[in-house]
Amino acid sequence: MSLDFFKQAVYLQNWFSRVQIISNSLQTYGLLLDKKCAQYFGENNFLLGLSLDGPQRTHDRYRKHKNSQGSWLNVVERAKLLLDFGVETNVSVMVNNYFSLFPEEIYGFPKE
C-alpha cells in the first residue's frame, strides 16, 4: 500500500476514535520503504516487523530478488532507516530445517 493509504487510515482513525487508543503495526519485507515512509511511521507510532532471517548467509538462502540476488543488504538498510526515524521495530524470522543448523547465529543477529 502507498504512503497515502496509511495517511488516510490514520486520518480516519483519528476522526472516529474519540477516546479509544489505536495502535498500528505492519509486517513487511521492507524493500519499498523510503525516508518519507520511515518518517511518517515514526511520527505516528507505528510498529513495523521486518522479515529478516538472521545474518546474510541464512537470510539470502531463501529471500531473493527476482534477479536471484539476495535481499539481506536491502532489508538491513531499511531496518537502519526505520531506526534512524525512531520507528519501533521487531524482527520475524522464518524457522525451517536449514535454519535449525544455526540457532545461536540466527538468534544473536537481531540482538546485535
Backbone as JSON, one array per atom type, in Angstrom:
{
  "sequence": "MSLDFFKQAVYLQNWFSRVQIISNSLQTYGLLLDKKCAQYFGENNFLLGLSLDGPQRTHDRYRKHKNSQGSWLNVVERAKLLLDFGVETNVSVMVNNYFSLFPEEIYGFPKE",
  "N": [[0.84, -1.18, 0.0], [0.39, 2.28, -0.58], [2.0, 5.23, 0.8], [0.09, 7.22, 1.03], [-2.23, 5.73, 1.51], [-1.81, 4.84, 4.17], [-1.72, 7.3, 5.45], [-4.35, 8.17, 5.06], [-5.7, 6.18, 6.47], [-4.81, 6.65, 9.13], [-5.79, 9.23, 9.45], [-8.59, 8.72, 9.34], [-8.8, 7.03, 11.55], [-8.16, 8.8, 13.63], [-10.25, 10.6, 13.33], [-12.55, 9.09, 13.92], [-12.02, 7.87, 16.36], [-12.44, 8.94, 18.92], [-12.14, 8.42, 22.17], [-10.75, 6.1, 22.19], [-7.81, 4.11, 22.16], [-5.64, 3.6, 19.55], [-3.55, 1.43, 17.85], [-1.03, 0.85, 15.42], [0.37, -1.63, 13.41], [2.66, -3.3, 11.26], [3.72, -5.99, 9.18], [6.47, -6.54, 7.22], [8.55, -6.93, 4.34], [10.03, -4.81, 3.78], [11.27, -3.61, 1.57], [10.18, -1.6, -0.03], [10.1, 0.64, 1.48], [10.83, 4.06, 2.16], [12.51, 7.19, 2.97], [10.43, 9.04, 3.48], [8.3, 7.37, 4.2], [9.4, 6.1, 6.48], [9.75, 8.31, 8.17], [7.07, 9.16, 8.49], [5.88, 6.86, 9.67], [7.34, 6.77, 12.02], [6.62, 9.23, 13.25], [3.97, 8.7, 13.74], [3.81, 6.61, 15.44], [3.94, 3.86, 14.59], [4.4, 0.32, 14.65], [6.74, -1.65, 13.15], [7.29, -4.76, 11.8], [9.97, -6.54, 10.57], [10.82, -8.87, 8.06], [13.45, -10.69, 8.51], [15.84, -12.9, 8.23], [18.04, -13.58, 10.05], [21.69, -13.53, 9.83], [23.47, -12.63, 6.79], [24.09, -14.97, 5.22], [22.15, -16.87, 5.94], [19.69, -15.54, 5.63], [19.71, -14.79, 2.87], [19.54, -17.22, 1.6], [16.91, -18.03, 1.1], [15.43, -15.71, 0.66], [15.19, -13.85, -1.93], [15.7, -11.47, -4.59], [13.94, -10.86, -7.71], [15.92, -11.18, -9.6], [17.47, -13.16, -8.6], [19.35, -12.4, -6.76], [20.41, -12.02, -3.38], [18.46, -10.53, -0.72], [19.25, -9.49, 1.69], [21.03, -7.29, 2.33], [19.53, -5.08, 1.45], [17.26, -5.24, 3.13], [18.43, -4.91, 5.65], [19.41, -2.31, 5.36], [16.95, -0.96, 5.23], [16.01, -1.5, 7.78], [17.83, -0.04, 9.34], [17.18, 2.52, 8.45], [14.54, 2.79, 9.41], [15.04, 2.68, 12.18], [16.61, 4.97, 12.44], [14.68, 6.92, 12.18], [13.23, 6.6, 14.43], [11.32, 4.59, 14.49], [9.52, 2.06, 15.99], [10.59, -1.23, 15.95], [10.54, -4.73, 15.1], [11.66, -8.12, 14.6], [10.91, -10.71, 12.37], [11.52, -14.06, 12.02], [12.01, -16.71, 9.82], [11.49, -20.17, 10.37], [13.02, -23.19, 9.8], [14.3, -26.4, 8.63], [16.93, -25.94, 7.65], [17.66, -23.52, 8.9], [17.69, -24.36, 11.51], [20.18, -25.35, 11.89], [21.8, -23.3, 12.65], [21.25, -21.98, 15.22], [22.25, -20.24, 17.33], [23.55, -18.25, 15.91], [21.5, -17.14, 14.32], [19.67, -16.32, 16.29], [21.26, -14.54, 17.71], [21.86, -12.5, 15.9], [19.79, -10.38, 15.45], [19.93, -9.18, 17.95], [22.35, -7.91, 17.93]],
  "CA": [[0.0, 0.0, 0.0], [1.15, 3.52, -0.67], [2.01, 6.07, 1.99], [-1.21, 7.9, 1.08], [-3.17, 4.81, 2.14], [-1.61, 4.87, 5.61], [-2.13, 8.63, 5.92], [-5.82, 8.18, 5.1], [-6.12, 5.3, 7.56], [-4.57, 7.35, 10.39], [-6.77, 10.33, 9.48], [-9.9, 8.17, 9.7], [-8.71, 6.56, 12.94], [-8.24, 9.98, 14.5], [-11.56, 11.2, 13.18], [-13.59, 8.26, 14.54], [-11.59, 7.15, 17.56], [-12.91, 9.58, 20.15], [-11.22, 8.21, 23.29], [-10.08, 4.82, 22.05], [-6.39, 4.1, 21.78], [-5.45, 2.78, 18.36], [-2.15, 1.21, 17.5], [-0.85, 0.33, 14.07], [1.58, -2.41, 13.2], [2.77, -3.93, 9.95], [4.81, -6.94, 8.94], [6.89, -6.23, 5.86], [9.89, -7.23, 3.85], [10.66, -3.51, 3.92], [12.02, -3.14, 0.41], [9.57, -0.41, -0.65], [10.13, 1.76, 2.42], [11.77, 5.14, 1.9], [12.61, 8.14, 4.09], [9.11, 9.61, 3.78], [7.54, 6.35, 4.94], [10.01, 5.93, 7.8], [9.43, 9.49, 8.96], [5.64, 9.13, 8.83], [5.63, 5.78, 10.61], [7.92, 7.18, 13.3], [5.8, 10.31, 13.82], [2.64, 8.2, 14.06], [3.95, 5.49, 16.38], [3.71, 2.54, 14.02], [5.34, -0.77, 14.92], [7.0, -2.39, 11.92], [8.03, -6.01, 11.87], [10.71, -6.83, 9.34], [11.19, -10.25, 7.81], [14.91, -10.7, 8.41], [16.18, -14.24, 8.69], [19.4, -13.7, 10.58], [22.78, -12.94, 9.05], [23.32, -12.67, 5.33], [24.12, -16.3, 4.59], [20.9, -17.58, 6.15], [18.6, -14.76, 5.03], [19.75, -14.81, 1.4], [19.3, -18.56, 1.08], [15.53, -18.13, 0.63], [14.81, -14.41, 0.37], [15.92, -13.32, -3.08], [15.01, -10.62, -5.56], [13.59, -11.55, -8.96], [17.15, -11.48, -10.33], [18.13, -14.22, -7.81], [20.29, -11.84, -5.79], [19.88, -11.98, -2.02], [17.86, -9.25, -0.33], [19.66, -9.17, 3.04], [21.58, -5.94, 2.43], [18.43, -4.12, 1.31], [16.41, -5.29, 4.32], [19.21, -4.31, 6.74], [19.39, -0.85, 5.12], [15.63, -0.45, 5.62], [15.94, -1.56, 9.25], [18.58, 1.11, 9.85], [16.38, 3.7, 8.13], [13.45, 2.86, 10.37], [15.59, 3.02, 13.49], [17.04, 6.37, 12.39], [13.49, 7.77, 12.33], [12.58, 6.28, 15.68], [10.21, 3.65, 14.32], [9.65, 0.83, 16.78], [10.69, -2.36, 15.02], [10.88, -6.07, 15.57], [12.11, -8.98, 13.51], [10.27, -12.0, 12.2], [12.48, -14.98, 11.43], [11.46, -17.98, 9.36], [12.1, -21.33, 11.01], [12.96, -24.4, 8.97], [15.39, -27.34, 8.92], [18.23, -25.32, 7.39], [17.95, -22.53, 9.94], [17.93, -25.04, 12.78], [21.61, -25.64, 11.97], [22.49, -22.09, 13.1], [20.37, -21.29, 16.18], [22.89, -19.13, 18.05], [23.83, -17.19, 14.93], [20.24, -16.5, 13.93], [19.13, -15.65, 17.47], [22.14, -13.44, 18.12], [21.96, -11.43, 14.9], [18.96, -9.17, 15.73], [20.36, -8.55, 19.19], [23.49, -7.03, 17.6]],
  "C": [[0.89, 1.24, 0.0], [1.1, 4.28, 0.66], [0.68, 6.81, 2.14], [-2.28, 7.02, 1.74], [-3.06, 4.89, 3.66], [-1.98, 6.24, 6.2], [-3.65, 8.71, 6.03], [-6.33, 7.32, 6.25], [-5.95, 6.0, 8.91], [-5.54, 8.53, 10.53], [-8.13, 9.82, 9.94], [-9.9, 7.63, 11.14], [-8.86, 7.73, 13.91], [-9.63, 10.6, 14.48], [-12.63, 10.43, 13.98], [-13.24, 7.71, 15.91], [-12.17, 7.68, 18.86], [-11.89, 9.36, 21.28], [-10.47, 6.87, 23.2], [-8.61, 5.02, 21.69], [-6.24, 3.13, 20.62], [-3.96, 2.64, 18.12], [-2.09, 0.56, 16.12], [0.46, -0.46, 14.0], [1.5, -3.1, 11.84], [3.88, -4.96, 9.98], [5.19, -6.76, 7.48], [8.29, -6.76, 5.59], [10.71, -5.93, 3.88], [11.25, -2.9, 2.67], [11.44, -1.89, -0.24], [9.56, 0.8, 0.29], [11.18, 2.78, 2.01], [11.78, 6.1, 3.09], [11.26, 8.73, 4.47], [8.27, 8.63, 4.59], [8.08, 6.21, 6.36], [9.67, 7.11, 8.7], [7.97, 9.46, 9.41], [5.34, 8.05, 9.86], [6.2, 6.11, 12.0], [7.06, 8.23, 13.99], [4.44, 9.82, 14.3], [2.67, 6.88, 14.84], [3.57, 4.13, 15.82], [4.77, 1.58, 14.55], [5.51, -1.52, 13.62], [7.82, -3.63, 12.22], [8.7, -6.24, 10.53], [11.01, -8.31, 9.25], [12.69, -10.27, 7.52], [15.41, -11.98, 9.05], [17.65, -14.38, 9.07], [20.45, -13.04, 9.71], [22.63, -13.24, 7.56], [23.24, -14.08, 4.76], [22.83, -17.08, 4.82], [19.73, -16.85, 5.48], [18.57, -14.95, 3.51], [19.52, -16.19, 0.8], [17.89, -18.66, 0.47], [14.92, -16.81, 0.19], [15.63, -13.68, -0.69], [15.04, -12.37, -3.89], [14.69, -11.44, -6.8], [14.83, -11.94, -9.76], [18.01, -12.53, -9.61], [19.19, -13.71, -6.86], [19.62, -11.8, -4.43], [19.4, -10.58, -1.65], [18.34, -8.75, 1.03], [20.13, -7.72, 3.17], [20.48, -4.89, 2.34], [17.54, -4.09, 2.55], [17.14, -4.65, 5.51], [19.26, -2.79, 6.59], [18.06, -0.26, 5.54], [15.47, -0.48, 7.14], [16.66, -0.37, 9.86], [17.81, 2.41, 9.6], [15.24, 3.87, 9.14], [13.96, 3.26, 11.75], [16.05, 4.47, 13.55], [15.87, 7.34, 12.59], [12.67, 7.41, 13.56], [11.38, 5.35, 15.57], [10.48, 2.42, 15.18], [9.62, -0.35, 15.81], [10.88, -3.66, 15.79], [11.23, -6.91, 14.35], [11.33, -10.28, 13.54], [11.24, -12.9, 11.45], [11.77, -16.27, 11.04], [12.2, -19.11, 10.08], [11.92, -22.53, 10.09], [14.17, -25.29, 9.31], [16.76, -26.71, 8.71], [18.6, -24.34, 8.51], [18.22, -23.17, 11.3], [19.4, -25.42, 12.96], [22.41, -24.48, 12.57], [21.71, -21.33, 14.18], [21.02, -20.1, 16.88], [23.13, -17.95, 17.12], [22.57, -16.42, 14.57], [19.63, -15.74, 15.1], [19.95, -14.42, 17.82], [22.16, -12.27, 17.17], [21.08, -10.22, 15.22], [19.39, -8.45, 17.0], [21.54, -7.61, 18.95], [22.99, -5.72, 17.05]]
}
